[in-house]
Amino acid sequence: EVQLVESGGGFVQPGGSLRLSCTASGFTFSSCNMNWVRQAPGQGLEWLSYISESGSPTFYADSVKGRFTISRDNAKNSLFLEMNSLTVEDTAVYYCARGEGSSWFRDWGQGTLVSVSS
Amino acid sequence: QAVVTQEPSLTVSPGGTVTLTCGSSTGAVTSNHYTYWFQQKPGQAPRTLIYDTSNKRPWTPARFSGSLLGDKAALTLSGAQPEDEAVYYCFLSYSDARWMFGGGTRLTVL
């Protein structure tokens, strides 16, 4: 069974940092591209970042470019999102999603909540 | 910055047919946008229904289909069921690696 489990969310003050993880199981992680997507409370989905199977290339939405860094550890079946200079606008549920081949979204995790507040 | 547009809300009768559309502020949506459609129910993660305009995932009910309709992408639901009530998001890929979701369409089955 394919599973994507996000972790690392929580409360952080504006200007702070947080590192999210997405642990994969039930499939060959190193063969899949991965994405991070977020959803602010009561709002729609926002694509954040993409990483290829090998770790390069990576792409970012303008809203997080220069502040967020996507990475992966294929040996540990894990995807990461390093988030810096957080603002209240970054408050959201963060989802990881896997793709395969030329397709980018197949399965989704259940999300982890990040709350940025003073 | 491109904007991806969807109907804010639509209503369909049980057993009826409804078409949701996905437009782009930059012009016509084509197969090169590799349109995705996602379904999200309250309190749940999104679920991918359609990829690359018209391809279905193994779990996508047969009553859902994706296509290009005029200058937009479209998701057609034929024979709506109560369990299809959800928010539907489209997603477009732009050639400069700018990927975007639409604002979502809240579909009511009533």
Interface residues (C-beta under 8 A of the other chain):
Chain A: V37 G44 L45 E46 W47 Y50 F59 A61 D62 Y95 A97 S102 S103 W104 F105 R106 D107 W108 G109 Q110 G111
Chain B: Q1 Y34 Y36 F38 Q40 A45 P46 R47 T48 Y51 D52 N55 R57 V87 Y89 F91 S93 A97 R98 W99 M100 F101 G102 G103 G104
